[in-house]
Amino acid sequence: MTDQALRTTLAYFEAWTGGDFDKAMTYVSPDITCDAPAGRLQGAEAFRAFMGPFAGMLRSAGLRAAYGDDSTALLMYDTETALVAHAPGAERHTVHDGLITHVQIIFDRLPFEEARRGADQAR
Amino acid sequence: MTDQALRTTLAYFEAWTGGDFDKAMTYVSPDITCDAPAGRLQGAEAFRAFMGPFAGMLRSAGLRAAYGDDSTALLMYDTETALVAHAPGAERHTVHDGLITHVQIIFDRLPFEEARRGADQAR
């Protein structure tokens, strides 16, 4: 057993939290499936449309824990974003041949919804 | 390096998802700190007041991934609850001497808030 999946996942994580989302996408399979809080996303472009804007409003990120083996990786991190000060997340990745083919991502949408609601009311 | 933390975490998980929340609490330190989406909880009674009601409305649960070492464990799971059909969660545990001393738990509060809002409107 190797940690091949974990290495791919960490390279992806370091790229997007380091501000290079295009590099992050080089670790993502064109046929990725992503199970996000709002539902299932299919394909790299849908994944980019979901994660790209989040990466774009990132102020800082810190890895809390990361484990994996040759096919699966699991990580938890904290983020600070322009919209929400404290937005931790967890992701489970399936990796084949150095590409992430499946992501399950968990985060709390409530503070993002509340921030948007507040912005709408302030208009 | 052993997997002592992971074994404690899995025993806790199996107890609460198996309907025995009192047994689950035997793996929890009296001085536990829990970082939950709504903020920090301090002590076993606050933790019980938070997790107990969730465990009580659980219909089914499935472990998606679990990793750990001698001091830390990380797991992701799906749940089906009476309030929300699909409510996945992720937890990072710190374990000392067979007791969980810190939990960071991530889940999406939005569907729970929406379900409660719907129930309020139906009154």
Boltz contact constraints between the chains, C-beta under 6 A:
constraints:
  - contact:
      token1: [A, 37]
      token2: [B, 108]
      max_distance: 6.0
  - contact:
      token1: [A, 64]
      token2: [B, 92]
      max_distance: 6.0
  - contact:
      token1: [A, 65]
      token2: [B, 72]
      max_distance: 6.0
  - contact:
      token1: [A, 65]
      token2: [B, 74]
      max_distance: 6.0
  - contact:
      token1: [A, 65]
      token2: [B, 92]
      max_distance: 6.0
  - contact:
      token1: [A, 67]
      token2: [B, 67]
      max_distance: 6.0
  - contact:
      token1: [A, 67]
      token2: [B, 74]
      max_distance: 6.0
  - contact:
      token1: [A, 72]
      token2: [B, 65]
      max_distance: 6.0
  - contact:
      token1: [A, 74]
      token2: [B, 65]
      max_distance: 6.0
  - contact:
      token1: [A, 74]
      token2: [B, 67]
      max_distance: 6.0
  - contact:
      token1: [A, 74]
      token2: [B, 74]
      max_distance: 6.0
  - contact:
      token1: [A, 74]
      token2: [B, 76]
      max_distance: 6.0
  - contact:
      token1: [A, 76]
      token2: [B, 92]
      max_distance: 6.0
  - contact:
      token1: [A, 88]
      token2: [B, 106]
      max_distance: 6.0
  - contact:
      token1: [A, 90]
      token2: [B, 90]
      max_distance: 6.0
  - contact:
      token1: [A, 90]
      token2: [B, 106]
      max_distance: 6.0
  - contact:
      token1: [A, 92]
      token2: [B, 64]
      max_distance: 6.0
  - contact:
      token1: [A, 92]
      token2: [B, 65]
      max_distance: 6.0
  - contact:
      token1: [A, 92]
      token2: [B, 76]
      max_distance: 6.0
  - contact:
      token1: [A, 106]
      token2: [B, 88]
      max_distance: 6.0
  - contact:
      token1: [A, 106]
      token2: [B, 90]
      max_distance: 6.0
  - contact:
      token1: [A, 106]
      token2: [B, 106]
      max_distance: 6.0
  - contact:
      token1: [A, 108]
      token2: [B, 37]
      max_distance: 6.0
  - contact:
      token1: [A, 108]
      token2: [B, 108]
      max_distance: 6.0
  - contact:
      token1: [A, 108]
      token2: [B, 109]
      max_distance: 6.0
  - contact:
      token1: [A, 109]
      token2: [B, 108]
      max_distance: 6.0
  - contact:
      token1: [A, 109]
      token2: [B, 110]
      max_distance: 6.0
  - contact:
      token1: [A, 110]
      token2: [B, 109]
      max_distance: 6.0
  - contact:
      token1: [A, 110]
      token2: [B, 110]
      max_distance: 6.0
